[in-house]
Amino acid sequence: MEASISVRGLYKKYVDNYALNDLNLDVEPGKIFGVLGPNGSGKTTLLKIISALLERTSGSVSVRGLDPSKHKDQVKKLVGYVPEVPTMYESLSPGEFFSFVATVRNIEESLVEERINSMVRALGISDSIDSFIGSLSFGTRQKVAIIASLLHDPEIIVMDEGMNGLDPRSAKILKELMRSFAERGKTVIFSTHIMDVAESVCDTVAILYKGRIVSTGTMDKLKERSGKSSSNLEEIFLKLTGNEDLDPLIHSLKESFRS
Ligand code: ADP
């Protein structure tokens, strides 16, 4: 199947530091793709370049055949991007913010109302719809950002740590929603450091470390490659990112708190 997102030899340099280092990636439509990696491994940088929000230094990126640095507006129409830390107009209510997004996105009014109502109900934020965004908890703001990013029914959903701060009920609903998007042939790519989330929801994962993909494939493929059929994603992740044997560290940490 032709990849929906294709990345070849991607580099991103910030001053004198390469955040992405010869990165290659293919994401198929109809799949949920998880990008895993420790802090600073390049997840946000990668997702922003794919979403036409950040310029690359070199390499090629194709999003449904479009180069995000040449076709910014078209790629932004295709993509629904949920940032790790949503910045929104603090003095608007979620209801006003959704109307604003719908106008900017030029979405048909009849569709907007139905989509907003169903997502607001599903994510349990009906009571906050008229409050100032600035007064909402982190989790509620995250839900507002998720709803806003999905209003235009994007072909490609990009979530940077989208499950952070969500209560278990909302995380489950979001997982179901992502699955239903994938079943409709859309592409879902999201970053997480929560192994349970990745393991339960992703069809394919890529493990990012220091700007490179150190392993990618289905969970079964990753387990096969790691040489331990019983490995879970957390073990594979720790092994590939150089932290396999944490036991001595944990032991000495516990000892240091023993009086
Ligand atoms: P992650 O999302 O995995 O935590 P990031 O993509 O945010 O990783 O960052 C990758 C690397 O790039 C880190 O070393 C980070 O410090 C660096 N970096 C990110 N954004 C900038 C920036 N605007 N200026 C300079 N360095 C940056």
Boltz pocket constraint, residues with backbone or C-beta under 6 A from the ligand:
constraints:
  - pocket:
      binder: B
      contacts: [[A, 14], [A, 15], [A, 17], [A, 18], [A, 19], [A, 37], [A, 38], [A, 39], [A, 40], [A, 41], [A, 42], [A, 43], [A, 44], [A, 45], [A, 46]]
      max_distance: 6.0
